[in-house]
């Protein structure tokens, strides 16, 4: 029979006890840390569906973006309606806030979940990947920018990210952005014969994206082109300076006027956290201000700033690990006593919630069960057979220290033993 494989660019993440998959363990740990950090900033969770109307992403992420142009997982449902697996979370959050009539207030929201983009898979780039995102809604430019960078510093710190770099830029307000785009267009159109097809396409759809070109000839042409800094207000330049001054001890902050981001909804402050250890796909966080999006999607005028973290990329950079909890392997020697012995394990578990008790559920010899306990790195095996149950005793066998002897403890002594484990 033909084997069924996972789809290209889509990962199975399996906990290490089963597969020794280090990235999966790091991803689960990273997600825990991120949840804690979001809660510590008093940000509330939001969950939106993975599927949305296709028009949502066309009207937000934008027709000019690579994401909408070629990367959407879109298909017709049974009702012939075009639906799309979300490629990112911001559009859905704003759709939801408008729909629930929450767009007249301030909100701090976070989300975590899979996103889908039909990209060419390579190191750090998948077709299904996980993002944790934050959207800070209802706050105009200023403190919200400081808060978002503060969150990035906390993440770098908590996960021990080495030499973090944060690239920042300002795209101006809508008017500035349009004026600058026009100047860029006027400069590039006479030179279009020198641009490759990809950059020509960008020039037609969104001239700003040409700044992002990887083509060295285009980059050389742009050296003589108009610069965004000449179009920015003093306030815009000053926010970049404030961010750099405030966080220069935490992170290497680079002002990069070519940073434009790949989604169309941004205006104002934009940023990407990058690390050279990631290779070609070097950005592990991306975000910025998008004050126009809510109105554009039919809601009220709602200033907004947000970011999304690529979990796989962040986890691969993480240097800190979860401290593994003490594991106790509970071995029942006879099927005749299973329910009564299981009840003892059930009661023991309630005595100490900082340890793990793994009741071995399968049949098998004591030898094979001890082998399993050793393989799982258990610190102790608790062994109970018919005789022990009758005499209300349990055997405790230390597994990590070589010369320590096993002991037979009464149920009261076992309770105290479990309580003092850390
Ligand atoms: P983005 O830059 O498209 O922004 O994605 C954010 C992060 O998701 C990237 O920096 C990267 O780490 C990760 N990522 C993107 N595509 C892939 C992929 N194919 N494989 C693995 N990781 C990937 C957004 O999505 C915006 N919604 C961020 C935002 C929130 N802006 C305002 N609020």
Boltz pocket constraint, residues with backbone or C-beta under 6 A from the ligand:
constraints:
  - pocket:
      binder: B
      contacts: [[A, 87], [A, 88], [A, 89], [A, 90], [A, 117], [A, 119], [A, 124], [A, 125], [A, 126], [A, 127], [A, 128], [A, 129], [A, 130], [A, 131], [A, 133], [A, 134], [A, 135], [A, 262], [A, 263], [A, 273], [A, 283], [A, 284], [A, 285], [A, 286], [A, 287], [A, 288], [A, 290], [A, 305], [A, 306], [A, 307], [A, 308], [A, 309], [A, 310], [A, 311], [A, 312], [A, 313]]
      max_distance: 6.0
